[in-house]
Amino acid sequence: MVILASLAAGAFLAGACGAVGLDITTVQLDRDAYLTPIAEAQANGLAAYWLGESFDAGNQTYSYIAAEYPEGLGGVRVRGIELGYYTQDGAEWGLTLKTIPIGEWASVEEAVREPPGSPGPSAAEQLALSGTSADLLIYSSPTRPVSGYVLVIETEQSAVVVTVPSGGSATPGGPDANPLIDYDTFLAVMEELRPYPE
């Protein structure tokens, strides 16, 4: 089952994406850096999901920039891997993609669906991605109607969590900094989600 969720609190979204204070202009993209954490995950029986080395969305190219294994979620350390995709034009917003063993998913599931300090989703809808059933939970903030998404795919082996914040200024009605917050753009990118190295 695929479950999409958005994170309401702006601080939580930014923290979950690892984007607080991140200056992408100073990050040097290492095309092979993800191989080591992915290899470590695979050695521990975890098949990592990814979106390739890069993908295009909203007139932007998002490239793999960072990876970590093992990974923490909701303050709990789990045997998961996180991949981060960001643009290289100085933007601080992109997406993070975590793959977690299904046996450890229960320990962090509540924190993903109901982040501490979050008022909960402002809307929900049913959808399907690549033939897989999906739920979309949308969170809002005082300054924008959609403040972020989190995509969760549950398989027999793992749970996959994709976090996307809207970015942008705190000014009400101001533009979103992250093109991935566009509903159709986000879903189109998620259709490309697949196990590494396909």
BELHU-V300145 format. One record per backbone hydrogen bond with DSSP energy under -0.5 kcal/mol. NH is the residue of the N-H (numbers start at 0). CO is the residue of the C=O. If there is no record, write none. Layout:
nh co
NH CO
NH CO
This chain:
nh co
1 132
2 151
3 134
4 149
7 5
12 8
13 9
14 10
15 11
16 12
17 14
18 13
19 13
21 18
22 20
23 21
25 22
26 23
28 26
30 28
32 29
34 31
35 31
35 32
36 32
37 33
38 34
39 35
40 36
41 37
42 38
43 39
43 40
44 41
45 40
46 44
47 45
49 193
50 51
54 61
56 59
59 56
61 54
61 59
62 60
62 85
63 52
64 83
65 83
67 81
69 79
70 77
72 75
75 72
77 70
79 77
80 98
81 67
82 96
83 65
84 94
85 62
86 92
94 84
95 162
96 82
97 160
98 80
99 158
100 78
101 156
103 100
104 100
104 101
105 101
106 103
107 104
108 104
109 105
111 107
112 108
113 109
117 114
121 137
122 137
124 135
126 133
128 131
131 128
133 126
134 1
135 124
136 3
136 134
137 122
137 135
138 136
138 147
140 143
143 140
146 138
147 138
148 163
149 4
150 161
151 2
151 149
152 159
153 0
153 151
154 152
154 157
158 99
159 152
160 97
161 150
161 159
162 95
162 160
163 148
165 146
172 142
173 170
176 165
177 165
178 176
180 177
181 178
185 181
186 182
187 183
188 184
189 185
190 186
191 188
192 189
193 49
195 47
197 194
